[in-house]
Amino acid sequence: MRSFWSDPYLWIHLAGLAALPLFLDLCLVGFAMGNPLLPPWLEGVIVASAGMAPILWMQWQRPFYIFSLPGLALQPESLSNVQRQLLSLFKSQQNRAGAIVGAITVFFLVSWANRAAAIAAEVSPWATQNHLTGLLLAILGSLGLSLFLQVPISVFLVMLHRDDEVVAAPIYPLPQIRQEFSLIGLRVRQLLPPLERAAVGQSATAPATSGLPSSGSREVDKTPPPRLFPSNSEASTDVTKITKTVRESTTTEPSDIWDEVELETFEPEISISEGTLPDESSILDEGAADSEL
């Protein structure tokens, strides 16, 4: 895709081709009104010439100023250098030849509508109206056909150029734009919102800070979205805390409830009767007898 194709005015006027069936129907309805005043072929030539001649002269001498909308025109001082280079291409010989082709096409379309008027008169609700009024409507339809065909043709021929050809085209001088182009409508400084376009012949590179909000824009909420699951670092931290808590609980002293319990110490009482203990003298006698043996 060529870089200058991003200009919206090119596509707006190229879309004018969609209006051709409406103006062709207007010609058909006009020819079908009333009875012919002149030979049908002569009426066709008059209507086709009256419609295509003014637009052909305009495209040949002062081409249509495409940076405009119905009733409004962008001031030449508001044009960029690329747009002024495009104006130079509209003044080329190629576009003048395209205007001639468009005029010939309009002539054949009007001639077809003139021949089909006899069939359209049978179903048209305005077939009984004044034929002179019908011819005026047919001329208006021919004018619309010529305008909405020749302007898109010139736009299409300009869009066929390459980027290097647009770069090589001279920048059209501002003082000559009003004199050599047909500026129709009120002059305004801006019609459509400005679009960021890459320079012709160069690839557009987005700046590294393009994602940051500008000073005049609204502050972006920097709060991170809530996470459903903890991250690996958070999970390991939780496990460490749980392990530390378990270790401290196992090494701590018993709770205070155990301090209230009185530990009973059992001291065994040995009661030995006097009769059960051997006499000391008898023990000594037994030891002496053993030594003699």
PyMOL commands that set and color helices and strands:
alter all, ss='L'
color gray80, all
select helices_A, chain A and resi 3-6+8-32+40-61+76-78+81-90+93-120+131-159+163-168+174-180+232-251+256-259+274-276+280-292
alter helices_A, ss='H'
color red, helices_A
select strands_A, chain A and resi 68-69+72-74+186-188
alter strands_A, ss='S'
color yellow, strands_A
deselect
rebuild
show_as cartoon
